[in-house]
Each structure stands twice: as structure tokens, then as C-alpha cells.
């Protein structure tokens, strides 16, 4: 099971946005080949919940992609006014050749 925690700011912000969040890996490519999965958090549910585990953290429905890894991951909020976004601290996915 993937360990996820939310900061108070992230939890409060998500509560005002349908109280749902998706946590997934986003592929990042290196300059000399290979890639790594960088954890990203987005408000809302995924388009298809297939391949995601759903859990509830402090009143927020969190969808975690199956290949996320054990973590731990911490989701926080940065920015101000309408330019706020979720940020994730935690392990990165395995690099692939």
C-alpha cells in the first residue's frame, strides 16, 4: 500500500474542489536516453479509475495509480491566489532504459 499524507493547506484547497485528488507518475526523459517517473498530484478523479486504488485521507478521496510505489509521499500546496498547485515530495519511479 502506498503511503500518502496531505498538508493542511492541500487538504483545505482540495476540499473546495470536489474533495478528490489523483496521484500518478509522469514520465520525464533524460538528455541521453532513459526516463524516470516523477510523482504528480492533480485535483479531481482520473478519467478512468481502472488501474487506480481509491482511498480516503482526511475527507479527501485519493486515487493512487497502481504502480506508484510504497512512498511515503507528501502532497502540499504552493503558489498564491488562483495560481496554486499541488506539489509532491517523495520517491521517484524507477529509471528505464
Buried (B, 14 or more C-beta within 10 A) or exposed (E): EBEBBBBEBBBEBBEEEEBBBBBBBEEEEEEEEEBBBEBBBBBBBBEEEEEBBEBEBBEBBBBBBEEBBEBEBBBBBEEEEEEBEBBBEBBEBEEEE
